[in-house]
Amino acid sequence: MKLSTPLSLLLSALCMEGAVSFAPAPQNAITRQTLTSLPMALDDAMKSRLEGIRRSFQALTERLGDPDVISDSNLLRKVMKDRSQSEEVVMAYEEYAQLDVELEGAQELFQDAGDDAEMREMARAEMKEIEARMEVLEEEIKILLLPKDPNDDRNCMLEIRAGTGGSEANIFAGDLLDIYRKFMSNEGWQVKMIDSSSGDDGGYKNVVLEVKGDKVYSKLKWEAGVHRVQRVPATETQGRVHTSTASVAIMIEVDDVDVKIDQKDIEMSTMRSGGAGGQNVNKVETAVDLLHKPTGIRIKCTQERSQLKNKELAMKMLMGKLYDIEIEKREAEERARRGDQIGTGGRSEKIRTYNWKDSRVSEHRLGQNFPLQDILGGGVGPIIDGLIAKDQETKLRQLSEDSAM
């Protein structure tokens, strides 16, 4: 991705301390604009801002050696998290600063070469090489300075629910479960099935996974929506292609600090779980049926072998769903403000079609096709990466437009 927006303009939009005035880059016979038409480099004001970020990063690094920090596990985690949030931009800026020094040296060599054509050409080639890398770094710094979703580092729950299509929809939900399990395994995430309802002919009517790991929500949030499959079901005798659907919901792992629930709004009943798990689940009312009256959200939990654990799990799922509703509302308002979006972002949006006949997966938000076998093997990473890049491009463009006003 390459945008023509100058980095200094974007940083100006992100600056939290009011407007900053920028001086135009000097124009002379040997400037980088003359040689390679490079976009405006970082000026002194922007370098000063990035220096401030670097100083904060260095201070946090020093705190990691503070005995008081080391002895407090919660404080240590906070310092490490704060440090990691600025590490990438600091590393990119330090490389940029070093290249800037090297560029000045190459410019001096060019000036001192006089009539030595060979020396001048060598200096010119070195300058072009350095400037090309600096341009790449400017693009990287733009991305790194974009406002981040505060929930990206959180764990989450992934729910797959069979939609239209009867038994075939249940089987497709099971296929999606296999895809996500392979993807999560490749990512090194911890996965636990916390609720499920099997289909009569295979697959699942509904299944919920708890997913923990590095930046789980930042990737899985792009999977929310309706997934559609087009194929000939195993039960089809005429060879006709059927269309079935399954919906995927991503619920952030939250607690009662994030979501306040009035217990008067909760209606809960218990029942016997039945099924495997020993005599206890069949004789004791361990299953929980929870209803949130204001929203009509109903959750049944039978996975655990004690009523208390099933109640805790049901409340956890309810908080995730309520938080998800609030996020969708805020995202809709933000999309309306931007006037640009990746799809509608709604949980009912058809985001992807899996076509068995043509052996392809069509990602509608990107307008691209991907090999079906790659996706079935858990290879949804390229789709997610494409959606992240498109979202970043949209945010960069919006920042540019806001700065130009």
N, C-alpha and C positions, 0 to 999 in steps of 0.2 A: 504494500500500500504506500502511495506517495502522494502527498498533498502539497500544494504550493504555499500554504499559509506559513508566514515567517514564525519561527519559534518565539521570538520576542513578543509578537502580538498575542500569541496564545498565553504566554506567561503573564502578560499584562492583565488578561481577562481573569486569570486565576489568582492574581495578587490579592491578598486579604487586607492590605493596609492602604487602600485608596489608589488613586491614579498615579501612574509613573510616567514621566516624560522620557522619550527615547530620542537620542541623537541619530541622524542618518549615518550609515557607514561611509567612511571617507572614500572619495573617488580619486584615483591616480593611475598612472600608467602600469603599475604592477599589482593592482588590487586583485583579490580573488574573483571579483565580478568580471574583471577584464579577461582573466585567463579561462575561467570555466563557467561563468554565469551562475555561480552558486548563490542560492537565496541568502538574504541578510543574516550574517553570523550573529552570535550573542554579543550584545554591547555590554558596557561596564555595569549598567544597572541590573541587567539580567544575571551577569556573572556574580554580582554581589548577592543577589537573591539565592542563587545556587550555592554560593559559598556559605550562606547562612544555614542551608539545609545540610551541607557537609559538616559544619561545626557542630550542629545538633547531633549528627550521626556519630561524630568522634566523641562527643560528651557521653552519649549512650554507651559507646564501646568501652570507655573508661569506667563507667558505672558497673559494667559486668565484672570488674575486678574488685569492686567495693565489698568488703566483708559483710556489711549490713544488708546489701542486696543479695549476696550469695546465701546468707542465712535465712532469707525470707523467700520461700518458693513462689508465692503469689507475686511478689514484687519482681522477682527475677524473671518470671514469665512475661510480665507486663513490659519490662525493659527490653527483653529479647524481641517481643512482638513489635514494639515501637521502633526498634532499630531495624528490624527486617523490612518495615514498610518504606523506609527511605534508602535501603541498601542499593537497590538496582539503579536508582537515579543518581546516587552519589558515585557509583562505579562508572556509569556512563559519562557523567560530567568530568570526573578525574581523567578519563581517557581523552575526552574532548579538550580539556585544558592542556594536557601533554601534547596533543597534536597541534594545538594552537602555537605552542612554543616551537615545535619542530617546523611549522609553517613559516614562522618569522625567520628562522634560520635559513630556510630554503629561499625566502625572498631576498635576504641579505646576500646570499650566494649568487643569486640571479643579478643583483645590482652590481656586485663586485666583479662579476665575470667580464665586464667591459665588452671588448670585441671578440672574446673567446666564444665562438659559436657552439662548440661542443659542450663547454661548461654551462653556458646559458640553457642549452637544450636539456642537459641533465637536471639542472635546477627546476626547469619548467615541468619536466616529467614527474619529479618528486613532489612539486606543489600540487599537480593535478591528482596524484595518488592520495596525498594527505587530505585534500579538499573533498574527494569522493567519500572517504571514510568519515569525515566530519559531517557531511550531509546526511549520511546514514545515521550517525549518532544524534543529530538534531531531530530526525524523525522518531528515533527511539525515545528521546527525552520528552517529546510531545506526548507520546502515548503514556509514559510513566507518570506524567504530571496531570493526566486527566483525573477528574473526581472519581473515586472508587466506590463501588457498592459496599456499604458498611457490613453487609451480611455475607460477603464473598468467602470469608474464612470460616464460616459456620458449617457445622454438620447438618444433615437434613434427613428427612424420610421421603422415600420415593413410593408413590402409590400407583399401581397399574390396575385399571378397572375395565373389564370387558364391556364393549358397547353394542352396537347393532351387529347382527349376524349370528345370533344363537351360539351353538356349540363351536362354530368356526371362530367366533370372536373370542371365546374362552381359550381356544388353542393358540390363537394369535397373541393373546395376553401372556401365555406361557412362553411363546417365542421371544417376546420383548423382555421377559424376565431373564431368559438365557443370555440375550444380547447384553443386557446391563450387568449381569453378574460377571461376564467375561471382561467387559470394559472396566468394571470396578476392580477386578483382580489385577488387570494390567496396570491400573493406577496405584495399586498397593493399598487400597482402602479396606477398612474392616466393614463387613456386611453381616447383618443379622435379620432374618425374617421374623417380623413381630406380629404379623396377622395374615391370614390367608383363608380363602374359600375356594375349594377345588371345583372345577367344572365336571359335569356328568360324563363327558366323553374325552376328558383330558384337559390340560391347561388350567386356567384359573378364572373364576368370576371376579375375584378381587385379591390382590396381594400387596402387602406393605413391607418395605425394607427399611431398616435403620442403617444409615451409611455414615461412617466416621473416617476422617483422614484429612489430608492437606488440601485446603481450598475446595472442598466438596461442592458447596453450593455454587461457587463461581462457574462450575462446568455443568452440573446437573440442571441448573435453572433453565437452560436452553432446551431441555427435553419436555418441558410442560406443554401440553396441548393434545390434540387428537391425532393419533397415528392410524393410517388406513392401509389395509392389505387387499391386494387383488390377486387371486389365485384360484385354482380348482381345488375345492375341499376334498378330503379323502372319502367323504360320504357321497360325493356327487357322481352319479352314474352316467350322466349325459355329457360330461366333459366341459360343462359350462363354468366360466369364470365368475366367482362371487366376490362381492366387496363387503368387507367387515371392518369394524373399527375397535380401537381400544384407546382409552384416555390415560394420560400420564399426569400426575400432580406431584409437585415438589414442595414439601413442607419443611420450613426451616425449624431446626431444633431450638425451641425457646423455653423459657421458664416463666414463673409467675411475676417476674420483674418486667418482662416484655409484654405480657398479656394478662390483664386483670379480668377474672371471671367471677361474677356474682353467683354464689352457690344457690341462690334462689332461682337462678335461670337454668339450673341443672336438674333433670329428672332421671333417676337411675334405678334400674331394676336388675336383679340377678337371676341366674338360671343355671342348670346343669350343662356342663360343656359337652359331654358325650365324646365319642371317638377314642383315639389312643391316648395313653397317658396313665393307665392304671385305674384301680377302682375309685380312687379319690375324685377324679374329675367326673365320674358318672354318678356318684352318690352325694357329692357336696356341690352346692351352688357356687362354683368358682367363676363362671362366665359373667360378664358385665355388659349390660345394654344401657348406653348413655345417650340422652337426648338434650341438646342445647336448644331451649325453647325459642329464643329470639331469632335464631338463624335456621332452625329446623335440621341442623346437622345431627345425624345419628351415627353412633359408633358402637359396634359390638366387638368385644375382645374375649377371645377364648384361648389364646395362645399359652398363657401362663397357667401354672397349676395351683395358684392361690388367688382368691378374690381380691385381696389387697393389691397384688402385682398387676392384675388385669385392670383394676380401677386406675392405678397410677399410669398404666400404659394408655388407657382410654383418654385420660385427662391430657396426657402428653400429645396424643394425636389431635385432640380437640384444639389445644393451644396452637399447634402447628397450622391447622386449617384456618383458624380465626386470624392468625398472623398473615397467612397467605392471602386471605380476602383483603386485609388492609393494604398489603403490598400491591395487589392488583389494582386497588383503587388509586393508590399514589402513582403507580406506573401509568395508568390511564390518563391521569391529570397531567403528568409530565409529557406524555406523547402528544396530548392535545396542545400543550404549550409549544412543543418543538415543531409540530406539524410534519414530523418525519418519523419513521418507525420501521422496525423489522417486523413485518406482519402486524397483527393487531395486538399481539401479546396476550390475548385473552385465553383463558383455560379451555374454551370451546373451539379455538381456532384449529383448523386442519393444517398441521405443519409438515407432514411427511407421508409419502405413499410408498409402500413396499410392493413392487410388481414382480411376481414370480416368473411370469411368462417371458418378460423381457430382461429378467435377471438384473434389475436396477432398482435403486432407491432414489426417489425424487424428493429433494428438500425444497419445499415451496418458498420458503423465506429467502433462500439464496438463488432460486431458479437454476439449480444444478442437479445433475444426476451422479450417483455413486454406485460402484459395483455391489450387488446384493450380497455376494459371498463375503466380501470384506466386512459389511455391516453385521451379518449373522455371526461373524467371528469376533464381534465386540469392537469393531473398528469404527466407532462413531466419533472418534477424536477429530478427524479432519472436518467433519460437519460442524462440531462445536467450535473448532478453531476459526472456521469461516464465519460463523455467526458472531463470534467475539470481535473479529477484525471488522466486520461490517458495522457493528455497534460502535466501535472506536472511531471509525471513519465518520459516522453520523455525528458523534459528539464533537469531533474536531471541527467539522464543518459548522456546527451550531456555535461553537466557541468563536470561530472566525467571524461569523455573521454578527454575533452579539458584540464582539470587539469593534466591528466596523460601524456600529450604530452611534 
